[in-house]
Amino acid sequence: MLKSLRNQLVIALGAVVSLFAILQGVSSYQFCVAGMSAVLDLRMEQVASRLRVGFGEGIPTVPARGSQDARDIFIVMWKDGETQPVRTTEPSLLLPRNAVEGFSSPIVNGEGWRIYTARDGAQTVQVAQRLSVRHEIEETAATKTLWPIVVLIPLVWAAVIFVVSRSLRELNRLGNKVRDIDVNHLQALPLARVPTELLPFIRSINLMIERLARSIESERKFISDAAHELRTPLTALQLQADNLQRDVMPSNQERFRALQGGIARSSNLISQLLRLARADAPPVGQSMTRAMISVDVSAAVVNAISDVLPIAMQRGIDIGADEMVSAKVRAIELDIGTVIKNLVSNAVRYTPDGGTIDLSTRVHDGMVSVEVKDTGSGIDETLLPRVFDRFFRANTDIEGSGLGLSIVKAIVTRYGGTVTLRNRDDGQSGIVATVSLPIEPDGAG
């Protein structure tokens, strides 16, 4: 969780603000306790002042014991020459007559008291209050000052999350654009509205994209040029071999057939490279649009099955379609045929003799999907992410160029579709290849 920059900022800022809020709460609590103590002292001092100027006559001389609330302040008045208080609110409470003038906090009757003592000539006035009562009043008042902070801390965390998320929204937008970058969409990231701190990072990414685009374009040009240059001599070599076949000695026929097989494989590889070069080439505006027609996907599936059916029958492979839904896509017909034929050919190549291959088409969410399911040995899960890499072959024991799925990926991506490969999860071994393409909009033509 802490690997997230957003979470780090939220936790750091929230923790700092919360720490200051807690410190502020502790300070407010202490100030409030001190303030309430001063207020209570002031009240005691004011009561003593009023008693000294005549209000003491209202204090009873012999009150009933325990008649006063324990939370009230207690009053005791002394006169010189008298051993007992002349007036008191609680006769059982004998405050220390010799207490220092002003405030003191002695222990009386086993509990702490706050006493204010005032002497005026022969008269001594003492106003007292239990310390436990004072502490309760002080803590109650001080606790109330903490409620705003208790409410504020969650609000501050919510505000921090909102502000950090809003500040990183541009970074998330750039992250989504970076995620969408692939060999067919190598576009520089926009610099508008990018925070100043991120500009060097974004410029570095754009330079990397530019270098990558140049490298990929050089690779595409090399593949295209090499394929075109090799195609003519290989065709001539194939013709010469065919012309020589009748002059080859019977004892050399087997070696001659091996030579023809090598030439055929080389020709197939060159053809695959040319298809890959065409699939990788960026669309050329109007020329590509004019070449696009309404292609029936179901018909393309039937054609692909027809092309591989002789090989499948020879090996006892049961190949067919169990669910076919008619749907059309706007594309170059050869591209759609190449995509489906490559998937079906791969399934035939990797399915053992006597196996089964099922094809189906479905329509969902504006897309038409073609699924090719075989009963081969499947692919190691660790190798699945690499199946669309050029020249990658999951099973080197089976003949192939390693370009078929790369061509499928390039073509499908060009038309805004997706292609996936996964192992079967229905209790059988094998691969499920799925291609999804956008359905042709109504009225297009």
N, C-alpha and C positions, 0 to 999 in steps of 0.2 A: 504494500500500500504506500509506503514511504518513497517508492521509486517514482511516484507521480509528482511532478512539479506542482500541480494544483493542490494536491493533498499536503505537500510540504509547506506551501505558502499559507494554506488555510490553518494548519496546525500551528505554525510559527506565529502568525499574526493573531490568531485566536488566543494562543497561550500568553502572548505578551499583553494583550488587552485584558485578558482575564486576571493576570497577575497584578496589573495596575488596579483593576477593579477590586480585587481582594485586599490589596494594600490600602486602597481608599476606604473600603468597608471597615477594616480594622481601625484606621485612623478616625473615621467618623464615629465608630462605636466608642472608642476611648474618649474622644472629645465630648460626645454626648453624655457619657458617664460623669466626666469631670464637670460638665455644664450643669447637669441635674444635681450633682452634689453641691455645687455653688448655689443653685437656686434654693435647695432645701436649707442650706446654712443661712441664706439670706432671710428665708421665711422665719427661721428660729430667732435670728437676730431682731427682726421686726417685731415678733411677738414679745420678746423680752423688753424692747423699747416701749411698747404700748403698756406693758404691765408696770413699768417704772413710773409712768405718768398718770396713774390712777385707774387703769383698767383692771388691776389686780384685785379690786374690791369684789369683782364678780366671781372670783375663785372661792369655792366653799372651804370653810375651816375644817370641817370633819366630813369628808365625802365617804360614801360607801365603798368598801373594798371591791375591786374588780369591776367597777361600774364603767370604766373607760375602755374604749376599743383599743386593742393592742397596736393598731396601726396609727393611732393618733400621736400627737406630741404631748408630752407630759410636762407639767409645770410644778415647781416647788419654790416657795418663797420663805426666806429666813429673815430673822431680825436678831441683831446683836443682843446677847444676854439670854436668848431663848435656846433651849437644847433641842426642841422639836420644831418642825416647819410650822409657820403660822398659817400658811395656806398651801394646799396641794390638791392635785387632781387624782392622786392615787396614794393613800396613806401607807401602803405596803412598800412603796418605792422610796428608799432613803438614798438620795444622791449624795456624793461626797461634798460636804459643805465647803471644804478647803480646796476644791478644784481651782485650778489656775483660771484667772479671768480670761474670758474669750472662749475659744473652742478647745475641747479635749475629748478623748475617746477612751474612757476607763471601762473596766468590767464591773458591773453591778448585778447582784443576785445571779451570778453565773452566766451572764450574757453581755455582749458588747453594746455600748450606748454612745451616742454622739450628744455631747452636752455643751450648751452655751451658757456661760456664767457671766452675770453683770452685777457689779456692786455699785451702790449709790448711797454713800454715807453708811447708816446703820442697817440698810436693807440689801439683801442679796437675792437676786432672781436667777433661777436656773430653768432653762428650757431643754428638754431631752427627747430623743427619739431613738428607737431601737436601730442598731446598725443593720440587722437583717431586713427590717422594713425598708430602710433607705436603699440597701443594695437591690431589693426587689423592684422598687420604683425606678432606680437608675437603669437596671438591666431591661426592664419592660420598655422604657422610653428609648434606650439605645438600640434595642432589637428592632424597633420599628424603622429605624434609619437604614437597616440592612435590606429591607424588602425591595426598595428600588434597584439595588445592586443585584439581588437575586433574580429579579425580572430582567435586568439589563444584560446580564451575561449571556443568556440564550439568544437574546435579540442581537447582541454584538456578534455572536458566532454566525447567526443567520446572515447578518449584513456582510461579514467577512467572506462567507461562502459565495454570496451573490456578487460582491465586488470582484473577487478573484476569478470567478467563473466568467463574468462579463469581460474582465481584462484579458483572459486567455481565450476568449471566443475567436479572435482573429487567428490565434495560433492553432486552434482546432480546425478552423476553415482551411488554413494552409496545410495542415496535416492530412485533411481529406483529399486535397488536390495532389499532394505527394503520393498518397496511397493509390490514386487513380493513374499515376504515371506508369506506362509500360512501353515496350518497344514501338507500339503503334500510336502512342500519344505522348510524345516527348515535347511537351510544351513548357516554356519557362514559367515560373511562379510569378504572379503579379506582385508588384512592389507597392501599389497603392494601399493606403490605410495600414501598412505594416508598421508596428512600433519601431522606434529608432534602434532599440537594443537588438532587434531581430534582423535588421537590414544586412549586417555582414554575413549572418548565417544563411539568409535567403539568397543573397548574391552568390555565395559559395555553391549552394545547391544548383542555381541556374547555370553557373559555369560547368558544374559536373554534368548537368543535363545536356548542355551544348557539346561537351566533349564526347559524351556517350552517343549523341545523335550522329556526330561525324563518324565515330567508330562504326556504328551500326550501318550507316549509309555506305561506308567503304566496304564493309563485309557483304552487304547486299549487292553492290556493284561487282565485287570480285566473284561472288557465286554466279551472278547472271552472266558475266563475261566468260568465266571459265566454262560454264555449261554450254554456252553458244559455241565457243571455240572447240570444245571436245565433241560436240554432237556430230559435226560433219565428218571428221576422220573416223569416228566409231561407226557411223552409217556406212561409210565406204569400206571399212574393215569387215562389217557384217556381209556386205554384198560380195566382197572378194572371197570370204569364207564359204558362202553359199555356192559360188561358182567353182570353188575347188573341191567341193564335197564329192562330186562324181569321180574325181581323179585320185582320191585318197584310197590307199591300199586297205583291204578289209581288216588287216591286222592293226591298222592305225585308226580305225573308225571310232573306237572308244575314246582315244586321246583327242580325236578331232571333235567329238561331241562335247568333251570337257572344255575344249577351246571355245566352241560355239556358246556353251553355257556361260563362260566367263565374259564373252563379248555381250551376251544378252543382259547379264547382270549389270555390266558397266553402262550399257545403254539405258537400262531402267533407272540406274542411279542418276544419270544425266537428266533424264526426263523428270525425275523427282526434284532435282535441283532447279530445273527451269520452272516447275510448278511452284516451288517454294519462293523463287525470285519474283514470280508474278503475284503470289499471295502477299508477299512482304511489301511490294511496291505500293507507295501511297496512291490513293484514288486520284485519277486525273479528271476532275470536274465533269464537264459535259460529255466527254467521250465515254466515261464509265456509265453515266446516267443513261445515255442512249443505248448502251449494250444491255442494260438491266431490263428484264421482262418479268411477267408474272409466272413463277415456277411452282408447279404442283409438287409438294413434298412427297406425297404418297406415290406419285408416278416415279419420282427419283428413287424412292426406296425399292419399288418393283424393278426398275432398271438395274439397280445395284445387285439385287438378288439374282437377276437373270445373268449378269456378267460372271458371277462366281459360282453359279449353280452347277456347271459341269465339274468343276474341281470338287465341290462339296459332295456331289453324287459319287464321284470316283472314290472318295475317302469315307463314304457312308455317313456323312454329316447331315443331320436333319435340320434344314434351314427353312424358315418361314416366318410369316407375320401373324401374330395372334390378335392384334388390335390395330386397326388402321382408321384414322380420322382424316378426312380430306381438309387440307389447309394450304394456302398459297403464301409465298414470300416474294418480295421484290428483290431480285438478285440476278446475277449472270448465271445462266443455266448450268454452264460447265462447272462453276464454283460449287454449286449445291451438289451436283453429281459427284464431284471429286471428294467432297466432305463425307458423304454417305458411303461411297464406294471404298474409301480408305478405311473407315470404321468396320465395314463388313469384311473387307479383305483381311484386316488385322484379326478379326474374330475367327475367320476360317484358318488363318495361319497358326493361331495359338490354340485352337480347339483340337483335341486328339481325335483320331479316327473313331467314327461311331458316336460322336458327341452331338450336341444340340445347340443351335443358334436361333434365338427368337428376336424378332424386330417388332416394334410398335411405335405408333405416333399418337400423340395426345396434344390437346389444346388447353392452355391455362394462362390466365392473366395476360392475354394479348400475345402470347408466345406459342409456337408450335415446337414440340419436343420429339426427337427421334431417339429411341432407346434401343441399343444393341446389347443383348445379353447372351453370353456364351457359357460353356461348361469346361473351360480350360483350367489350368492350374492356378490362375490368379497371379497377383503380383505382390511381392513383399511390401508391407505397409510403409517401410522406410524408403522405398524406391518410388512410391506413387507420386510424390511431389515433383519428380524429375521426368515423368513420362512424356512431357511436352517439350523437353530440351532437344535440340537438334543433335542427331547422330546418337542419341541415347537409346540403348536397347536393354530392356529388363531381362530378357532371356537370350544370351548370346549363342545358344545352341540352335536357335531357329533363324533361318536366313532372313535378312531384311536390311534396309538402309538406315533405319532409325530416323527417317524424315516424315513418315506418313502422318503421325500425330502432330508434328510441328506444322505441317501444311494445313491440317484441319484447324488447329488453333489460330493460325494467322488468318485464314479465310473467315472463320466464324467471328473473330474479333472485329474484322473489317466491317461486318454487317451488324455490329452491335449485339451479338449473341454470346452464348457461353458454351463451354464444353467441359465435361467432367468425366473422370474415370474413377471407379471405386470397386472394391472387391464385393462379391455377392454376400448378402447377410441372411439368406433364406435357407441355410443349411447345406447348400451346394457350393462347390468351388467354381471359380470363374470370375469374369469381369463384367461390369455393367458400364457401358459407355453411353453418355447422354449428351446430345446436342440440342440447344434451344435457340431459335431464331425468331425475330419479331415478325408477326403476321402482317401481310400486306394491308395497308389501310384501305377501307372501303372507298371505291371510286377511283383508285389509282389504276393507271393503265397507259 
